[in-house]
Amino acid sequence: MHELYLAQELLNQVLQSVSDHPDAKVCAVEIEVGPMKQIVLEAMELAWRSVVEGSLADQSVLHQVEVPITAQCRNCTRTFEAAIDSYQCPECRQADVQIMKGHEIILKSITLEEIKAGEREQGASH
């Protein structure tokens, strides 16, 4: 299950990105996921819930947006939306393509909320 590894790496990136906001907690994280990463979105959600426990991202929501595979035909240069099991160009019918998009995981946004004084004191007492 590579989702656990990916969730941990995502959390590391999120925490590094918000390190200059010590009075804030992470409420939401949005990522774009390409189908070629073959991530099971439900498994990624479970992995996220597991890795954020006890961190500044505890209780945060993970928004996962699937992006389509975009390919460019090397024969006729047409750009088109491909499927994970079909890369045939709709123009020239060749299957010799360069994948332009769909094999990435991109951290799109992090939503923060200010930690109130009472929450900070509760966190310090645990």
N, C-alpha and C positions, 0 to 999 in steps of 0.2 A: 504494500500500500504506500505508494510514493506521495500520496496526499499529506500524510503526517510530516514528512520531510519538507514538502513545499509550504505547509502551514507554518512550520517552525521558522523557515527562512523568511517567509512573509512577515511574521511577527517581528523577527530581528530587524527587518528593513523598516517596519512601522515604528518600532521603539527608537531606532536610530534617528528617524526623521522627526520625531516629536521630542527628542532629548532636550531641546532648548525651550521647552514649554513645561517646566516642572510643576506648575499649578493647574495642569489639565490632565484629563483622562480621555482615552479613545472611546468614542461612541459608535463609530461606524467606519468601515474600510470598504472601498470599492475596488474591485479588480476586473480586468478584462482577461478572458481565458479563451485561447484558441483551441479548437477541437483536436488538433494534432497533438496536443499535450496529453490527450486521453485521460483527463481528470474526470472522475465521477463527482459531480457537484455535491451530492449528498454526503459522500465520504469526505470531501474537502470541508464541508460545513462541520461535520463531527470532529475532524482533526483540528479545525480552528477553535471550536469550543474547548477542546482538550488543552491546546497549547497556551491559550490566553488566560487560563485559570490562574488567579493570583497576580496577574500582571496589570499594568495600566490600561490594558485592553480588555480586562475582564468584563463580561457582560456586553461587549461590543457586538455589533451586527456586521456580518460579512456579506456584502452584496457582490454576487458573481454575475458578470455579463458575458455571455458567450458571443464571440465575434466569428463571422463566417471565414472560411478559407478563401483567400483571394489568390488566384494564380495568373501567371502571364505565359502565354504560349511562346515557346522559343522559335516556332516556325513562322507564325503570322503576327506575332507580338500583341495579339488581343488579350486584354485583361478580363477575367471572368470569375464568377463565384463557383468554386469547385466543391465537391463532396469528398469526404475522407476516403471513400472507396472508388471515386471516379474523377480523373483529371483530364478527361478528353475535352479538347477545345471545341466549343459549339460552332466555331467558324470553319476551321480546316480539318477537324476530326482527328488531329494528332494528340497524343498524350505525353508530349515532351514539354514539360512546363517548369517554370521556376515559381516556387511558392513565395508570395509576397507578404501574406498575412495569414495568421491562423495557427502559428506554432509558438506563440508567446504567452506569457503571463505578465500583465502590466498593472502595476499599482497606480490606479487612476486618482484616488482621493482618500483622504483621512479626515474624518470629522471629529473635532475635539469639543469637550465640554469642560468648563472651569470647575475645579474641585473646590467645593465650599469648605470653609474653616471646620465645620463640624465633621464632615467626611474625612478630612485630613487627620483630625484627632482620633476618629474611630479607627482609621487604618493604622495609626501609630500604636494604638493599644492592643492590636491583635498580634 
